[in-house]
Amino acid sequence: MTSELQPTFNVLFVCTGNLCRSATAEAFARREMQRHTGMPLRFISAGTHAVEGNPAAGRSMTAAAERGAALERHHARELTRRRVRASHLILCMAAEHRPYVLAMDRSAARRTFLIASFARAVSQWSWLADSPAELVTMAAEHLRELPGDDIADPLGHPPEAYAVCAERLDGLVTTVVDALVKSVSTAA
């Protein structure tokens, strides 16, 4: 499968500082995409209060590396209007991040979700989607947010908190990437 057949579908992971959660999610997505070369999917991350260029948190690097993902080359990116508008799917780590996304672009409401809620929805509905865009539409129609869908910020906590965060994100990101890849494959 080559990206010449379909335009690139852009996914943006959002957290606060782009040092832990969203950076780790991006690293896991890139790791997963190594199994699906040529797929027209692109993953990036940004933070609502990020300082451009800051490296990922050391404990996040360790937790990601233990799961086969690399953060050593990550540099924080600030959430911008351009990044929001360029994204076909925006996955927030916590509900507190959504208002920042929507302040950048109100039209992003139907493509902005909590990552845990979106992963749960696509695990149930992805088999019906004929494209990544259709997958997002289905998620918007069927998604339910539940208590506990926020991904806790491990920043400043012991190493175990980073490991727990990474474990949870690994499962969620793998579900999301698999569903998106399947929908691209269906569209081809």
JOZILIN-V88554 format. One record per residue. RES is the residue in three letters. PHI is phi in whole degrees, 0 to 359 (none if undefined). OMEGA is omega as a letter, one per 40 degrees, with the letter a starting at -180 (999 if undefined). Layout:
BEGIN
res->[RES,RES]
phi->[PHI,PHI]
omega->[OMEGA,OMEGA]
END
This chain:
BEGIN
res->[MET,THR,SER,GLU,LEU,GLN,PRO,THR,PHE,ASN,VAL,LEU,PHE,VAL,CYS,THR,GLY,ASN,LEU,CYS,ARG,SER,ALA,THR,ALA,GLU,ALA,PHE,ALA,ARG,ARG,GLU,MET,GLN,ARG,HIS,THR,GLY,MET,PRO,LEU,ARG,PHE,ILE,SER,ALA,GLY,THR,HIS,ALA,VAL,GLU,GLY,ASN,PRO,ALA,ALA,GLY,ARG,SER,MET,THR,ALA,ALA,ALA,GLU,ARG,GLY,ALA,ALA,LEU,GLU,ARG,HIS,HIS,ALA,ARG,GLU,LEU,THR,ARG,ARG,ARG,VAL,ARG,ALA,SER,HIS,LEU,ILE,LEU,CYS,MET,ALA,ALA,GLU,HIS,ARG,PRO,TYR,VAL,LEU,ALA,MET,ASP,ARG,SER,ALA,ALA,ARG,ARG,THR,PHE,LEU,ILE,ALA,SER,PHE,ALA,ARG,ALA,VAL,SER,GLN,TRP,SER,TRP,LEU,ALA,ASP,SER,PRO,ALA,GLU,LEU,VAL,THR,MET,ALA,ALA,GLU,HIS,LEU,ARG,GLU,LEU,PRO,GLY,ASP,ASP,ILE,ALA,ASP,PRO,LEU,GLY,HIS,PRO,PRO,GLU,ALA,TYR,ALA,VAL,CYS,ALA,GLU,ARG,LEU,ASP,GLY,LEU,VAL,THR,THR,VAL,VAL,ASP,ALA,LEU,VAL,LYS,SER,VAL,SER,THR,ALA,ALA]
phi->[none,243,287,294,283,223,293,291,261,262,243,242,265,232,221,275,257,57,246,234,296,293,296,294,300,299,298,293,297,297,300,296,290,298,275,229,299,88,290,279,236,229,239,223,220,203,235,294,230,287,257,312,94,297,285,297,298,305,290,291,302,295,296,292,299,296,246,82,239,248,240,300,264,288,228,303,236,277,293,231,302,298,295,296,295,279,262,273,215,237,246,272,281,210,301,296,274,301,301,292,297,291,293,282,198,301,289,282,303,274,231,244,219,285,300,293,294,296,300,297,295,289,292,265,243,298,297,267,278,258,195,301,297,293,298,296,298,297,298,299,282,246,290,231,274,238,304,91,286,294,266,296,282,277,307,85,260,298,307,300,295,292,295,296,300,297,298,295,297,303,295,293,296,300,299,296,298,301,294,295,299,298,290,293,298,293,288,286]
omega->[i,a,i,a,a,i,a,i,a,i,a,i,a,i,a,a,a,i,a,a,a,i,i,i,i,i,i,i,i,i,a,a,i,i,a,a,i,i,a,i,i,a,i,i,i,a,a,i,a,i,a,i,i,i,i,i,a,a,i,i,a,a,i,a,i,i,i,a,a,i,a,a,a,i,a,i,i,i,a,i,a,i,i,a,a,a,i,i,a,a,a,i,a,a,a,a,a,i,i,i,a,i,i,a,a,a,i,a,a,i,i,a,i,a,a,i,a,i,i,a,a,i,i,a,a,a,i,a,i,i,i,i,i,i,i,i,i,i,i,a,a,a,i,i,a,i,a,i,i,i,a,i,a,a,i,a,i,a,a,i,i,i,i,i,a,i,a,a,a,i,a,a,i,i,a,a,i,i,i,i,i,a,i,a,i,a,a,999]
END
